Amino acid sequence: MTQNLFIFGLGYSARVFAQKMLADGWQVTGTTRSEEKAAALAKAGFKPIIYSGGVSDDVTTALQAADAVLMSIAPDPDEAEAHPEFGGDPVLRDFGSRLKTLPKKPWLGYLSTVGVYGNHDGAWVDESTDCRPVSRRSKARIAAENAWQNLADAAGLTLGIFRLSGIYGPGRNPLEKVARGQGRRIDKPGQVFNRIHVDDIASALTLAVAQYKGGIFNITDNEPAPPQDVVAFAAGLLDVDVPPLIPFDEADLSPMGRSFYGENKRVSNAKSKTDLGLHYSVPDYRIGMNLALKSLWARG
């Protein structure tokens, strides 16, 4: 009997997971915002539903058949402050009551971010570390996590929360920026970031669904590193000049970009390895940049 996966927000990260599930014989239905994207998803073998907020009969019908449901839509910080019971999450707002009464009791997954830990001055954090988010965006994420956990507890559903570090993969990575002449090396002494390749996100989710696993998991690479080192490595692979260092105080960053630098930590992925059995295919940025180079060559 065919199993059904429903994804709220069938975008860049979720689509790689969806492709793996499709290959394993699952039927995959997911939401998108535009007709153009829906057509592309349908061509790839998915069942798309247009959703940009509000109650939808098409979504409700698809959820009734779901064996697994993944949420991959970011919460709205303004809504999170106004309606903390939903954590600013549009899915909870629109479909929370329906999710509590689904006949199949599906596995639930929520894609969150390591931003919920906030700033720890470069120290290591794991799933047991207190969350003290700094930005409004990260505060909304922890509010949404809590709201989803409350729903799962009330409905007797299994929920996996996956805290992702900086996502990259084909077409979206530092090497591509360097190749376009847009690479920048911003120097903030002591600053490090973790990263995660989309293939490893997909592997983590596939394992969690197969094991009907709940809990909180950091999905992140093995090696937190200064961002300027990653750009320099990418430039070396491309055999182009390494972009000059720009002091953080002089960097022209957007408010969102600057907020990322306000949260400095090293994120442990040990629990994902022991509890999920996850083997990271892209455990560090050097392997990731070499994969990006191969992808760039393949596209000509």
N, C-alpha and C positions, 0 to 999 in steps of 0.2 A: 504493500500500500504506500502510495506516494506521501511523503511528509512535506509540510508546508512551513516556509519561513516568511515572516513578514518583517520588513525593515522600514522604519520611519526615517527617511532621509537617505535615499540610496545614492550617495555621493562618492567622492574619491576613495575614502577609506573603506566604507561599507561595501562598495562594489567588488573589491578584491575578495572579500569574504563571501559575498553572494556568488561569485563565479566558482569558488571552490565547492560551495554547497550545491550549486546547479550541476556541476560535474559529478557530484556524489549522488545525483538522482532526486534531489529536492526540487520542489516547485518554489520559486522565489517571487514574491510580490513586494513592491516597494513604492514609496512615495517620492515624487519629484515636483518641482514648482512650475515647470514649463512644458508646453506641448512638444517643443523641439527635443528636450531631454527625454521626454516620455517615448518619443519615436525611436531615439537611439537605444534606450533600454529595452524596448520591445524587440528591436532588431537583434539584440544580444541574447534574447531568450527569456527575459524577465517579463513579469506582468506589472506594468507601471500604473500608478494611480496619481492623478494631479491632486496635490494637497498643499495649501499654504495657510492653514488655520481654519478653524471652524469644524463643526460636526459633519461627517461625511458618511452617507449610507454605504458607499463603495468600500470605504475603510472598515466600517463596522462589519460588513459581510465577510471581508477577507480575514479579519481578526477571528471570526468564529471558527475558521478552519485552521488556524495557526497552531503549530506544534512548538514554535519558537518565535519570539518577537524581539527585535533589536531596535533600540532607540539611538539614533545618531543625529539628533537635532539639538543645537545649542540652546540653552535657556536665555531668556531676555532679562538683563539686569534690572531694568525698570519694573518689569512684571514681577520679578523675584522679590523686590522690595514692597510692591503693592499687594502681592498675593503669596506670602511665604508658604502657605499650605500647598501650593503647586510648585514652589521653587522657580517660578518663571518659565516652567516647562510647558510648551503648548500641547504636547501629547497628553500629559496628565490633566491639563485643563479640559481638553476636548473629549478624551476617551478614558479617563481614569475610572469612572463608574462602570464602564463597559468592560474594562480589563479585569475588574474584580469578579465578573460573573461569566467569564469565558468557559465553555464546556470542557475544553481539553486541558485546562490548567497548564498553559504553555510555559516553557523556560523563558525568562526575561533577561535581556542584556542591556546594559546602559554604558555608552561610551562617554567617559569623563576625561579629566585631565590631571596631570601631576601638579598643575597650578593650585589645586586645593590645599597643598601643603604650605604654600606661601614661602616666605624667606627663612632659610636656616643657615645663612652665612657660609654656604659651601659644605655644611655637614651632611652626612648620609641620613636619608630618611627611608622608612619602609611603611608597610600598611598599618603598623601600630602607632606610628608617629602622630602626634596631635596636628590637626589641620588648623592653620592660621592664615588663611588667604589674605592677600594684600589688595589686589585689584577688584573692582566691582564684578568683572567678568568671572573671576575665580570664586568670589563669594556666592555668585549665582549658581555656580557649578556645585558647590558643596550643599547649597540649599536644595538643588534638584536631586542630588544623590540621596539626601535625607528623605525627601518627599517620595522618591521611588521606593526606598526601603520601607517606609511607612505603609505604602500601598501593598507591597509584596507581603509584609507581615500580616496585614489585615485580611488579605485574600488567600493566604497560604500558598503563595507562589515562590518559586526559586528565582532569585535575582543575582546575576553577576554584574559587578561594577568594575569597569576596566579603565584605570587611570593611565592615560597615554601621555608620553612625552612628545617632543617636537616631531610631527609626522612628515616623512618624506618618501619618495619612490619615483617611479618613471614619470618624467615630465615636471616633477616638483621636487627640486633638490638644489643644494648649493652649487654643484658642478654645472647645472644648466644655467644658473645665474652668471657664473664666471664665464661660461662660453658665450653668453650674450653681452659680456662686458659690463655686467651689473653687480659683480661681486664686490662686497665691501668687508673690510677687516676692522671691526670696531673693538677697541681695546679698553676693557674695564678690568683692571687687575683683580685676579682671584675669581672672576666670573666663569662658571661652567654651566653647560646644558647637557641633558640627556636627549637622545633622539630615538625614533622607532621607525622601522621600515614597514610599509603597508603589508608586505608579505607576512611579517611576524604578527601583526595585528590579526590578520586573517587566520593564521595558525592557532593563535590563542583562542579566538572565538570558536573555531571548529572543535577544538579540544573541549571547551567548556560545554558546548551543546551536546557533544557525544557522551560526556560524563554527567550531564544534567547538573553541572557544578555551579554553586552559588558562592558569594563572598566578594571581597575586594581584592583586586590584583593590580599591581603596577606592571604595565606592559611597556618595557623600555630596554634600551640596549645595555651592554655591560660597562660602557666606558663614557662617563660624563667628561666633556672636554670643552676647552675654550672655543668659542665660535670662530675666532680668527685662525685657529689651527686648522679647522675643517676647510676653510676657504683657501688657505695656503696649500693644503694637500691637494685640493681640487685643481688649483692652478698648476701645480707640478704635474699632475696627470695629463693636463691639456697642453703642457709645455708653453705656457704663457706667463707673462710677468705677474708676480704676486702683487695684489693690490696693496697700497701703502696702509699702514696702521692709522686709524682715526681715533683720537682720544674720545672716550664716551661723552664727555662734556661738550665736545665740539660736533658730535654726530647729529645730522639732521634726521631725526627719527619721528615717526608718528607717535601720538600718545599711546597707542596700543603697543607699538614696538618698544617704546621706552619702558612700558610697564613690565615687559618680559624680563628686562634687566634688573628689575626690582626684586626678583625672586631667584635666589641663588641657592642651589642644593644639589646634592648627588643622590640619585634615586636608585634604590636597590630593586632588582628583579628576582631575588632569590625565591620568593613565595611562588611566583609563576612557574618556576622550574620544578620545585618540589611538589606543589599541590596540583598543578595542571599537567605537569610533565612536558612543559614547553621547551623545545630545543630551538634556540634563536638561530635562524639561517643568516641573519645580518647582525652579528653581535657588536660591531663597532663601525665607526664612520669610514674607516679605510676600506673595509669590504663594501660598504654602501656606496662609496664614491666610485670604486671600480665597477660595480654593477651599473651605476649611472652612466659611466663612460661607455660600457658595452651597449646600453640602450641608446645612447646618443649616436654611436657608430651605426647601429642597426637601422636607425631612421635616416641615415645619410647626412 
